[in-house]
Amino acid sequence: MIFITAKFQVKPEHADDWPAISRSFTEATRAEPGCLWFDWSRSLDDPAEFVLVEAFRDGDAGGAHVRSDHFKEATASLPSYLVSTPKIVNVVVDQDDWSELGEMRVP
């Protein structure tokens, strides 16, 4: 799978509205057949920073995502709400779901 984590520094005046601002992009991406997950979290240390954790089945699914109309619309509209260009980590992982954190196994 393709595993991606990205940090978005949202302009403070838009931070509380970011879930609504990004909702249509989020919902459309989650509906893609190759999307495994697409989840936003808000930083505990910086309320204007949002972290996106996303995964796609394979390179074909990732390619379909970046060619989609909703991706093109998001890359055109969302930057106006940001302080800076998002930072990203993008890797290919030889698995297709989350693994358990064995060191914290719950009996």
C-alpha positions in Angstrom: 0.0 0.0 0.0 1.0 3.6 -0.3 1.0 5.2 3.1 1.0 9.0 3.4 1.1 11.4 6.3 0.9 15.1 5.7 0.9 18.1 8.0 -1.2 21.1 7.1 -0.6 24.5 8.8 -4.0 26.2 8.5 -4.4 30.0 8.9 -5.5 30.5 12.5 -8.7 32.2 11.4 -9.7 29.1 9.4 -8.5 26.4 11.9 -11.9 25.8 13.6 -13.6 25.5 10.2 -11.0 23.2 8.6 -13.1 20.0 8.9 -15.9 21.7 7.1 -13.6 23.4 4.5 -12.0 20.0 3.7 -15.1 17.9 4.0 -16.1 17.5 0.3 -12.5 16.5 -0.5 -12.4 14.1 2.4 -15.7 12.4 1.6 -14.9 12.1 -2.2 -11.4 10.6 -1.4 -12.9 8.1 1.1 -15.3 7.0 -1.6 -12.5 6.1 -4.0 -12.3 2.3 -4.5 -8.6 2.2 -3.8 -8.6 4.4 -0.7 -8.0 2.4 2.5 -8.3 5.3 4.8 -8.2 9.1 4.8 -8.2 10.5 8.4 -7.6 14.0 9.8 -6.4 14.7 13.3 -5.8 18.0 15.0 -2.5 18.7 16.8 -2.6 18.8 20.6 0.2 21.3 20.6 -0.9 23.6 17.8 -4.6 24.0 17.1 -3.9 25.3 13.6 -2.0 22.2 12.6 -3.9 19.3 11.1 -2.3 15.9 10.3 -3.7 13.8 7.5 -3.1 10.0 7.5 -4.1 8.3 4.3 -3.5 5.1 2.5 -4.2 3.7 -0.9 -4.2 0.1 -2.1 -1.4 0.5 -4.6 0.2 2.8 -7.1 -2.7 2.6 -9.4 -5.1 3.7 -6.7 -2.7 6.5 -5.7 -2.5 7.6 -9.4 -6.3 7.5 -9.7 -6.5 9.7 -6.6 -4.2 12.5 -7.9 -5.9 12.4 -11.3 -9.4 12.8 -9.8 -11.5 15.9 -10.2 -11.8 16.3 -6.4 -8.0 16.2 -6.0 -7.6 18.8 -8.7 -10.3 21.0 -7.1 -8.6 20.6 -3.6 -5.2 21.5 -4.9 -6.7 24.6 -6.4 -8.8 25.8 -3.5 -7.3 24.5 -0.2 -4.0 26.3 -0.4 -5.7 29.7 0.2 -6.5 28.5 3.7 -3.0 27.5 4.5 0.0 29.3 6.0 2.5 27.2 4.1 2.9 24.3 1.8 2.0 21.0 3.5 4.8 18.7 4.6 4.5 15.0 3.5 5.9 11.6 4.1 5.0 9.1 1.4 6.2 5.5 1.5 5.2 2.1 0.0 4.6 -0.4 2.7 4.3 -4.2 2.2 1.0 -4.6 4.0 -2.7 -3.7 3.4 -4.0 -2.7 6.9 -2.8 -1.5 10.3 -0.6 -3.8 12.3 -1.1 -4.3 16.1 1.3 -2.5 18.4 2.6 -5.6 20.1 4.3 -3.7 23.0 0.9 -2.4 24.1 -1.2 -5.6 23.5 -4.5 -5.5 25.3 -5.4 -8.8 26.9 
